Amino acid sequence: MNNTSSEPTRGSSAVRPVRLLIAMYHSVDGRTGPADDPYGVTVAPDRLDRQLRALRDRGLRGVSVRELLAAARTGRARGLIGLTFDDGYADFLDTAVPLLRRHDCTATVFVLPGLPGGTNDWDPLGPRKPLLTEAGVRACAAAGMEVGSHGLRHRSLPAADDAVLRAETEESRALLREMTGAAPEGFCYPYGHLDARSVAAVRAAGYAYGCAIDPGALGGVHALPRVHVGQRDTGPRLAAKYLLHPLRRRPVVPAAAPVVRVP
């Protein structure tokens, strides 16, 4: 697995487009087997441990998206892979964080501040999984992980009216600032759904970046593509995903974080 980022030259005045590799995880839970996971959102702890070890063995390190973008702006992203965990499951704190720290990694966890201590009711076929409480969100930040917004209540943004769109982007950011003491820099589009209007809303709300899945023509720093990593991804399969993903996506300009006051 080689990082194929096209780095800007160190010391150059212009920030050049780069190809970033960002992995997308969800839940880390050894109690949920493949037959009980129809959406493929669960990775067992031992599998995550092996995946992180595989990165380290190849001279790579997983970092938060905030750290990845900061490194890319100064030409130091080679050897770094962004790690993201969607939905803000409680097992991120209990299970994923200890594994990440064992392998000297950081990550971004995208949480739902409108559902503290709730469950993933948006997944009708999967098992109910508890979400982080407010105390859990603060504990993730205290452990050195980046906390980003996944919207307020996991709603699809393209179908949302203006009021819901503002709540999912602006209100969720303000609530996370109250929880952690710092406004989040990152936003993650629920379900990976996005359109030009929702990308514009994320940018206007003051987020420095947004994470998507496959944003197509909308790709950019506010719609970053990611590669899904699941329980079956080990060995050659995982290596192929990491190799091909940045080659199939357009490079982005890792723009500096905007300075926006959140009321």
C-alpha positions in Angstrom: 0.0 0.0 0.0 1.6 3.2 -1.1 0.3 6.7 -0.5 -0.1 8.2 -4.0 -0.7 11.8 -2.9 0.7 14.3 -5.3 2.3 16.6 -2.7 2.9 20.3 -3.0 6.5 21.3 -2.9 7.6 22.3 0.6 8.1 26.0 0.9 6.0 26.8 -2.1 3.6 29.8 -1.8 0.7 28.1 -3.6 -1.2 25.1 -2.1 -1.4 22.6 -4.9 -4.1 20.0 -5.5 -3.3 16.6 -3.8 -4.8 13.1 -3.9 -5.8 12.2 -0.4 -6.6 8.8 1.0 -9.4 8.7 3.6 -10.8 5.5 5.0 -14.4 5.3 6.2 -15.3 3.1 9.2 -18.5 3.0 11.3 -18.9 0.6 14.3 -16.1 -1.5 16.0 -17.9 -4.3 17.7 -17.0 -8.0 18.2 -20.5 -9.0 19.1 -22.0 -8.3 15.6 -21.4 -10.9 13.0 -21.8 -10.5 9.2 -25.2 -12.1 9.2 -26.4 -9.4 11.6 -24.8 -6.6 9.7 -26.7 -6.1 6.5 -25.2 -2.6 5.9 -21.7 -3.7 6.4 -20.9 -1.1 9.0 -19.3 -3.2 11.7 -15.6 -4.2 12.0 -14.5 -6.6 14.7 -11.8 -5.2 17.1 -9.3 -7.9 16.0 -9.8 -7.0 12.4 -9.3 -3.3 13.0 -6.2 -4.2 15.0 -4.8 -6.1 12.0 -5.7 -3.3 9.6 -4.0 -0.7 11.7 -0.9 -3.0 12.0 -0.9 -3.4 8.3 -0.6 0.4 7.8 2.2 0.6 10.3 4.1 -2.3 8.7 4.0 -0.4 5.4 5.3 2.8 6.9 1.9 4.5 7.0 0.0 6.1 9.8 -3.7 6.8 10.3 -4.6 10.4 11.3 -7.7 12.6 11.7 -8.9 14.4 8.6 -8.0 17.7 10.3 -4.4 16.5 10.7 -4.3 15.1 7.1 -5.4 18.4 5.6 -3.0 20.4 7.7 -0.2 18.2 6.6 -1.3 18.4 2.9 -1.2 22.2 3.1 2.5 22.1 3.9 3.5 19.2 1.7 3.8 16.7 4.6 1.0 14.3 3.9 3.0 11.5 2.4 2.6 8.4 4.5 -0.6 9.6 6.2 -4.1 8.1 5.7 -7.2 9.8 7.1 -9.3 7.6 9.4 -13.0 8.4 9.9 -15.7 6.8 12.0 -19.3 7.7 11.1 -22.4 7.9 13.2 -20.7 8.4 16.6 -21.2 4.9 18.0 -20.4 4.4 21.7 -18.0 1.6 20.7 -15.7 4.2 19.1 -14.7 5.4 22.6 -14.8 2.0 24.3 -13.1 -0.1 21.6 -11.7 1.9 18.7 -9.8 4.6 20.7 -7.7 2.1 22.6 -6.7 0.3 19.4 -6.0 3.6 17.6 -3.7 4.7 20.5 -2.0 1.4 20.5 -0.9 2.0 16.9 -0.1 5.7 17.4 -3.1 6.7 15.3 -5.7 9.4 15.6 -9.0 9.6 13.8 -12.1 11.7 13.2 -15.4 10.6 14.7 -18.5 12.2 13.2 -21.2 12.4 15.8 -24.9 13.3 16.0 -25.3 16.0 18.7 -29.1 15.9 18.3 -29.1 12.2 19.5 -26.8 12.0 22.5 -27.0 8.5 24.0 -29.5 7.5 21.3 -29.4 4.6 18.9 -29.1 4.1 15.1 -32.8 4.1 14.4 -32.1 5.2 10.8 -30.9 1.6 10.0 -34.2 -0.4 10.0 -32.6 -3.8 9.2 -29.4 -3.7 11.4 -29.0 -4.2 15.1 -29.6 -1.3 17.5 -26.3 0.2 18.5 -25.9 2.9 21.2 -24.5 6.3 20.3 -22.0 8.4 22.2 -23.4 10.5 25.1 -22.3 14.1 25.6 -19.8 12.9 28.1 -18.6 10.3 25.6 -18.1 13.0 22.9 -16.0 15.0 25.3 -14.0 12.0 26.2 -13.2 11.3 22.6 -11.9 14.9 22.2 -9.9 14.5 25.4 -8.3 11.3 24.0 -6.9 13.3 21.1 -9.5 12.4 18.5 -11.1 14.9 16.2 -14.8 15.3 16.7 -16.8 16.4 13.7 -20.5 16.7 12.9 -22.6 14.1 11.1 -25.6 16.4 11.2 -28.1 16.8 14.0 -30.2 13.7 13.6 -28.8 11.8 10.6 -31.1 13.2 8.0 -30.4 13.1 4.2 -29.6 16.7 3.2 -30.6 16.9 -0.4 -34.3 16.2 0.6 -34.2 18.6 3.5 -36.1 21.9 3.5 -34.2 25.1 4.4 -34.9 24.9 8.1 -33.8 21.3 8.5 -30.7 22.0 6.4 -29.7 24.8 8.7 -30.3 22.7 11.8 -28.3 19.8 10.4 -25.3 22.0 9.5 -25.3 25.2 11.6 -27.1 24.0 14.7 -25.2 20.7 15.0 -21.9 22.7 14.8 -23.1 25.1 17.6 -24.1 22.2 19.8 -20.8 20.5 19.4 -19.0 23.6 20.3 -21.0 23.7 23.5 -20.2 20.0 24.2 -16.4 20.2 23.5 -15.5 23.9 23.8 -14.4 24.1 20.2 -16.5 24.4 17.0 -15.9 21.3 14.8 -13.9 21.8 11.5 -15.4 18.8 9.7 -18.8 17.7 8.5 -19.9 14.3 7.2 -22.9 13.9 4.9 -25.4 11.4 6.3 -25.8 8.4 4.0 -23.2 10.0 1.7 -26.1 12.0 0.2 -25.2 15.4 -1.1 -25.9 18.0 -3.8 -24.7 21.4 -4.7 -27.1 23.0 -2.2 -26.0 20.9 0.7 -22.3 21.4 0.0 -22.9 25.1 -0.1 -24.7 24.9 3.3 -21.8 23.1 4.8 -19.4 25.7 3.6 -21.6 28.6 4.7 -21.9 27.0 8.2 -18.1 27.5 8.7 -16.8 24.0 8.3 -13.3 23.7 6.9 -14.1 20.5 5.1 -16.8 17.9 4.4 -16.5 14.1 4.0 -18.6 12.3 1.4 -18.3 8.9 -0.1 -18.2 9.3 -3.9 -19.1 13.0 -4.6 -18.4 12.9 -8.3 -18.3 16.3 -9.9 -18.9 17.9 -6.5 -15.7 16.6 -5.1 -13.5 19.1 -3.3 -12.4 20.0 0.2 -16.1 20.3 1.2 -16.9 16.9 -0.4 -14.0 14.7 0.1 -14.2 11.1 -1.3 -13.6 8.2 1.0 -13.1 4.4 0.7 -15.3 2.1 2.8 -13.4 -0.3 5.0 -15.2 -3.3 6.4 -14.9 -6.7 8.0 -13.9 -8.5 4.8 -11.0 -6.0 4.0 -7.8 -7.7 4.8 -4.6 -8.6 2.9 -4.7 -8.0 -0.9 -8.3 -6.7 -0.8 -7.4 -3.9 1.5 -4.2 -3.1 -0.3 -6.1 -2.9 -3.6 -8.6 -0.5 -2.1 -6.0 1.8 -0.7 -4.0 1.7 -4.0 -6.9 2.3 -6.4 -9.0 4.8 -4.4 -6.9 8.0 -4.8 -6.2 7.1 -8.5 -9.9 7.1 -9.2 -10.6 10.4 -7.5 -9.8 14.0 -8.5 -7.1 15.8 -6.5 -8.4 18.5 -4.1 -6.9 21.8 -2.8 -6.6 21.5 1.0 -7.7 25.1 1.7 -7.0 26.7 5.0 -9.7 26.5 7.7 -12.1 29.5 7.6 -12.5 31.7 10.6 -16.2 31.8 11.3 -17.8 32.9 14.6 -20.6 30.5 15.7 -23.4 32.4 17.5 
